[in-house]
């Protein structure tokens, strides 16, 4: 990727396709009054174009005033029918690169609303997240630091326990079919998340586990899910408490167990 204007460092992180960009009259990704997702869409449509290549860093340089702008750009895919390719699906790209394949909904126009291609309603998402309280795949709790790029705060959504079922046209989804998942673990989200895993490094990192932990990891991988202890479940419930509730909980623990169990202030 080459730079054209040093005063605009984002240009160093895109490979613009002039034939793929669209001309938009009366709207600009520089317009602070637009929503963050619409600004990301405008940037990609007018500066990168279909067939062009970009990175998350390009978005962060171009729109630095929006926190997690690359996350907003990733939301274009499931919510607005945009299509991008990543290193996971196109090995001609580097791990940090994405290719814009299809410009979907024009979010900068009035009346454009988010889609839910998975068939999971917003009401269902809320019910499932409130029921489970944490990601049923990795155990992440909403609000904690996200272990996946771009390392913001964990946001929970709902995913199917058998992701292939989402592809069945007209299938009705019941709450019992769904589980709370973080964006990094969600099956749909995996196709548009950021930098993919370095598989050799991931395998090497398992050497840091003792034999018992490696056997446990093997069971989880083979089962396609992990088991959670009662302590994991209780922590998820405690994490959702307000500050006053958490203080009251700690006071109750001190009353029950005292200094002998380490709960004393």
C-alpha positions in Angstrom: 0.0 0.0 0.0 1.3 3.4 -0.9 0.7 6.9 0.5 -0.5 9.9 -1.4 -0.8 12.6 1.3 1.4 12.4 4.4 -1.1 14.6 6.2 -3.6 11.8 6.0 -1.9 8.7 7.3 -4.9 6.4 6.7 -4.0 6.5 3.0 -0.9 4.4 3.8 -3.2 1.6 5.0 -5.6 1.3 2.1 -5.3 0.0 -1.5 -8.0 2.0 -3.2 -9.9 0.5 -6.2 -11.0 3.6 -8.2 -13.5 1.5 -10.2 -15.1 0.2 -7.1 -15.7 3.5 -5.2 -19.0 5.2 -5.4 -19.7 8.9 -5.6 -21.9 10.2 -2.8 -23.4 13.7 -3.0 -24.1 15.6 0.2 -22.6 13.2 2.6 -19.1 12.7 4.0 -17.5 10.3 6.4 -15.9 13.4 8.0 -19.3 14.6 9.1 -19.4 14.3 12.9 -23.2 14.5 12.9 -23.5 11.1 11.3 -23.6 7.9 13.2 -20.3 6.0 13.6 -21.5 3.0 11.5 -22.6 5.3 8.7 -19.3 7.1 8.8 -17.4 3.8 8.5 -19.6 2.8 5.6 -19.0 6.1 3.8 -15.3 5.8 4.3 -15.2 2.4 2.8 -17.6 3.2 0.0 -15.9 6.4 -1.1 -12.3 5.9 -0.2 -11.7 2.1 -0.6 -14.3 0.8 -3.0 -15.4 -2.7 -3.9 -12.3 -4.7 -4.6 -10.2 -2.3 -2.5 -8.2 -3.4 0.6 -8.1 -1.7 4.0 -7.0 -2.3 7.6 -8.5 -1.5 10.9 -5.7 1.0 11.4 -6.9 2.9 8.4 -10.3 3.3 10.0 -8.8 4.4 13.3 -6.6 7.0 11.6 -9.4 8.3 9.4 -12.0 8.5 12.2 -10.0 8.8 15.4 -12.9 10.5 17.4 -15.0 7.3 17.4 -14.1 4.6 19.9 -13.8 1.1 18.3 -14.6 2.4 14.8 -13.3 -0.9 13.3 -15.9 -2.7 15.4 -18.6 -0.5 13.9 -17.3 -1.3 10.4 -17.5 -5.1 11.2 -21.1 -4.6 12.1 -21.9 -3.6 8.5 -21.6 -7.2 7.5 -24.3 -8.9 9.7 -26.5 -5.9 10.0 -26.4 -4.2 6.6 -25.4 -6.9 4.0 -21.9 -5.6 3.3 -19.4 -8.3 2.4 -15.7 -8.3 3.2 -12.9 -10.9 2.9 -10.2 -11.4 5.4 -7.0 -13.4 5.8 -9.2 -16.3 7.1 -11.0 -16.6 3.8 -8.4 -15.2 1.3 -4.8 -16.1 2.0 -3.6 -13.4 -0.5 -4.4 -10.9 2.2 -2.1 -10.2 5.2 -3.6 -10.9 8.7 -4.4 -7.3 9.3 -6.0 -6.7 5.9 -9.6 -6.9 4.6 -11.0 -6.7 1.1 -14.3 -4.9 0.5 -16.3 -7.2 -1.7 -19.8 -5.8 -1.7 -21.1 -2.4 -0.6 -24.4 -3.1 1.1 -27.0 -0.8 2.6 -26.3 3.0 2.2 -26.5 3.9 5.9 -26.0 7.6 5.2 -29.4 7.7 3.6 -32.5 8.2 5.9 -34.7 5.3 6.8 -32.0 2.6 6.6 -32.4 0.2 9.5 -30.3 -2.7 10.7 -31.1 -6.2 9.5 -31.0 -9.4 11.5 -30.0 -12.1 9.0 -29.7 -14.7 11.7 -33.4 -14.6 12.5 -32.6 -13.9 16.1 -34.7 -11.0 17.3 -33.5 -8.2 19.5 -36.0 -9.3 22.2 -34.5 -12.9 22.1 -31.0 -11.5 22.3 -31.9 -9.6 25.4 -33.7 -12.5 27.0 -30.8 -15.0 26.3 -28.1 -12.6 27.5 -30.1 -11.9 30.7 -30.6 -15.6 31.3 -27.0 -16.7 30.8 -25.1 -13.7 32.0 -21.8 -14.6 30.3 -20.4 -16.1 27.1 -21.2 -19.8 27.3 -18.3 -20.6 25.0 -15.3 -18.8 26.7 -16.8 -17.5 30.0 -16.3 -13.8 29.2 -18.6 -11.5 31.1 -20.1 -8.3 29.6 -18.0 -5.3 30.4 -14.7 -7.1 31.0 -11.7 -6.5 28.7 -12.2 -8.3 25.4 -9.5 -10.9 24.7 -10.2 -10.5 21.0 -9.1 -7.6 18.7 -9.7 -4.6 19.0 -9.5 -5.4 22.8 -12.4 -3.2 23.9 -15.1 -4.2 26.4 -16.9 -7.5 26.0 -20.4 -7.2 24.5 -22.7 -10.2 24.6 -25.0 -11.3 21.9 -26.9 -14.5 21.2 -25.7 -17.4 19.0 -27.2 -20.8 18.0 -25.9 -23.8 19.9 -25.7 -25.5 16.5 -24.6 -22.6 14.2 -25.4 -24.5 11.0 -29.1 -24.3 11.9 -29.0 -20.6 11.2 -28.6 -21.3 7.5 -31.9 -23.1 7.3 -34.5 -20.9 5.6 -37.6 -20.2 7.7 -36.4 -22.1 10.7 -38.0 -20.8 13.9 -35.5 -20.1 16.7 -36.4 -20.8 20.3 -34.6 -19.4 23.3 -33.6 -23.0 24.3 -31.7 -23.2 20.9 -29.6 -20.1 21.8 -26.8 -19.2 24.1 -25.1 -16.0 25.1 -21.8 -15.5 23.2 -19.2 -12.7 23.0 -18.4 -11.3 19.6 -15.2 -13.3 19.5 -16.9 -16.6 20.0 -20.1 -16.0 18.0 -20.1 -18.2 14.9 -21.4 -15.4 12.7 -19.0 -12.9 14.1 -16.0 -15.1 13.5 -16.1 -14.4 9.8 -15.7 -10.6 10.3 -13.6 -10.3 13.4 -10.1 -8.9 13.2 -6.7 -10.5 13.2 -6.9 -14.3 13.0 -5.1 -16.6 15.3 -1.5 -17.6 14.7 -2.0 -21.4 14.7 1.6 -22.4 15.3 1.8 -19.9 18.2 -1.5 -21.1 19.6 -0.3 -24.7 19.6 3.0 -23.7 21.2 1.1 -21.8 24.0 -0.5 -25.1 25.1 3.0 -26.1 26.3 2.4 -23.7 29.2 -0.4 -26.0 30.5 0.3 -28.9 32.8 -0.9 -32.3 31.8 -4.2 -32.1 33.7 -5.1 -28.8 32.0 -4.1 -30.1 28.6 -6.4 -33.0 29.1 -9.2 -30.7 30.1 -8.5 -28.5 27.1 -8.7 -31.6 24.9 -12.1 -32.5 26.3 -13.4 -29.0 25.7 -12.1 -28.9 22.1 -13.6 -32.4 21.3 -16.9 -31.4 22.8 -17.0 -28.0 21.1 -17.8 -26.3 24.4 -16.3 -25.9 27.8 -17.6 -26.7 31.2 -18.1 -24.0 33.8 -17.7 -24.4 37.6 -20.2 -23.0 40.1 -17.6 -20.3 40.9 -17.7 -19.2 37.2 -21.5 -19.0 37.2 -21.5 -17.1 40.6 -18.9 -14.6 39.3 -21.0 -13.8 36.3 -24.0 -13.1 38.6 -21.8 -11.0 40.9 -20.3 -9.0 38.0 -23.7 -7.8 37.0 -24.4 -6.3 40.4 -24.4 -2.5 40.9 -21.6 -1.0 43.0 -23.8 -0.7 46.1 -25.1 -4.3 45.6 -21.5 -5.5 45.3 -20.5 -3.7 48.5 -23.5 -5.3 50.3 -22.5 -8.7 48.9 -18.9 -8.3 50.2 -20.2 -7.3 53.6 -22.4 -10.4 53.7 -19.5 -12.6 52.7 -17.4 -11.0 55.5 -20.2 -11.7 57.9 -20.5 -15.3 56.9 -16.8 -16.2 56.5 -14.8 -13.5 58.2 -11.1 -13.0 58.1 -10.3 -16.7 58.2 -11.5 -17.1 54.6 -9.9 -14.0 53.3 -13.1 -11.9 53.0 -12.2 -9.4 55.7 -11.7 -5.8 54.6 
